[in-house]
Amino acid sequence: MILKLPTKLAASLLAIALFCLPTPAPTQTPAKDLNANFLGKWTGQLEYRDFQSNAQVFLPTWLTITETADQRALQFNYIYDDGPSKTVREFTTVTLDPIAAKITFTSDRDKSTDIYTLQGLEDFSKLGRGTLILTGPGKENDRPVDVRITLTLRRNLYTYRKETRRPGEDFKFRDAYTFTRAEPPSTP
């Protein structure tokens, strides 16, 4: 069986790109502080809906988040355990444009780029944690869909939930990640 992973896994941790936020207002957390909240090694699982069987599938997943050399984007390096002797890797670059309230995910696997509108950035940047909602167009089985991603970051927990809908339908679960830090952070 060949596994087709969700295209924008990394949309996952998208918020992570928040690390490159400028600090326009004194109440915002400096970009360096936001980076620290996302950067590092995470361990958890990917859960996704199999389109053929409609079954929920779970894969152990490891994620390492680093900054790009220019510190303008985050890099998500995913490793999936897809059964005996099969490891799948994906590398995604996440870039945030805080002025336009947009976030961009670029995947090395399929060379795709997805751009989403970002909601909740102001509140998120105050604490460097919280919930972000990303919305935008996407494709599923070569058909257009609306995409809604809910990203939640806490001190040691990161969750990502992607839902999609075809025109005239309700949102349906597509995939989700649940990660905890591989090592506890050194700051409170």
GIRA-V75884 format. One record per backbone hydrogen bond with DSSP energy under -1.0 kcal/mol. NH is the residue of the N-H (numbers start at 1). CO is the residue of the C=O. If there is no record, write none. Layout:
NH&CO ; NH&CO
This chain:
9&6 ; 12&9 ; 14&11 ; 16&13 ; 17&14 ; 18&15 ; 19&16 ; 20&17 ; 21&18 ; 28&25 ; 29&125 ; 34&30 ; 35&31 ; 36&32 ; 37&33 ; 38&35 ; 39&35 ; 40&65 ; 42&63 ; 43&180 ; 44&61 ; 45&178 ; 46&59 ; 47&176 ; 48&57 ; 49&174 ; 50&55 ; 54&50 ; 57&48 ; 59&46 ; 61&44 ; 62&79 ; 63&42 ; 64&77 ; 65&40 ; 66&75 ; 68&73 ; 71&68 ; 74&94 ; 75&66 ; 76&92 ; 77&64 ; 78&90 ; 79&62 ; 80&88 ; 81&60 ; 82&86 ; 86&83 ; 88&80 ; 90&78 ; 92&76 ; 93&106 ; 94&74 ; 95&104 ; 97&102 ; 101&97 ; 102&97 ; 103&116 ; 104&95 ; 105&114 ; 106&93 ; 107&112 ; 108&91 ; 114&105 ; 116&103 ; 117&135 ; 118&101 ; 119&133 ; 124&120 ; 125&121 ; 128&124 ; 130&153 ; 132&151 ; 133&119 ; 134&149 ; 135&117 ; 136&147 ; 138&145 ; 140&143 ; 143&140 ; 145&138 ; 146&165 ; 147&136 ; 148&163 ; 149&134 ; 150&161 ; 151&132 ; 152&159 ; 153&130 ; 154&157 ; 158&179 ; 159&152 ; 160&177 ; 161&150 ; 162&175 ; 163&148 ; 164&172 ; 165&146 ; 169&166 ; 172&164 ; 174&162 ; 175&162 ; 176&47 ; 177&160 ; 178&45 ; 179&158 ; 180&43 ; 181&156 ; 182&41
